[in-house]
Amino acid sequence: GAGVSQSPSNKVTEKGKDVELRCDPISGHTALYWYRQSLGQGLEFLIYFQGNSAPDKSGLPSDRFSAERTGGSVSTLTIQRTQQEDSAVYLCASSRPSGGYGYTFGSGTRLTVV
Amino acid sequence: GQQLNQSPQSMFIQEGEDVSMNCTSSSIFNTWLWYKQDPGEGPVLLIALYKAGELTSNGRLTAQFGITRKDSFLNISASIPSDVGIYFCAGHWNSGNTPLVFGKGTRLSVIA
């Protein structure tokens, strides 16, 4: 597509439920990133996919967080047994395979855990 | 992990004034980028800097990659109301195959 598409744009869930957030990157972008933005904070790196390489999961805050990328395109970030501190905006970005320069971000999914 | 220290955290300025914000790191960064985030949107790339000492302009925006490779600044001249938003510095401390590290942002408010 023309841009990075994320869905849903907003998600309210009860504490303890699982949620899935979806990211559809720009066609041809082999690198895909997930970041988390808490209120008033910067962007916290979560996970990075590059082509067929093993993902860099070094930013995932706990084992309740996981992500997969199917067919080198769409990615799903899953949060199990959500906690209130998981409330944040989850941003997805993609970039060309030439390196990490100039990421294009989606508009994010605002997750609220009540 | 690597961290970027961005300042100021917030700014309130009059329309027409110039703005300056900066980012520092204790480690050498190979690339510096500046992004702007509007409410409800993802960050959008404004300027990318790839070489130490590089000075780049994009309209009313000017950014520089510090000689020490540990800092960068962004200037906005003659601010207008649509400059309102959060500005983030970001950088690669390693090769381009490592994810960008972001500062905590500078929230800019412009008073007409």
Interface residues (C-beta under 8 A of the other chain):
Chain A: V4 Y33 Y35 Q41 G42 L43 F45 Y48 Q50 D56 G59 L91 A93 S98 G99 G100 Y101 G102 Y103 T104 F105 G106 S107 G108
Chain B: Q6 T31 L33 G40 E41 G42 P43 V44 L45 A48 Y50 F88 A90 H92 S95 G96 N97 T98 P99 L100 V101 F102 G103 K104 G105
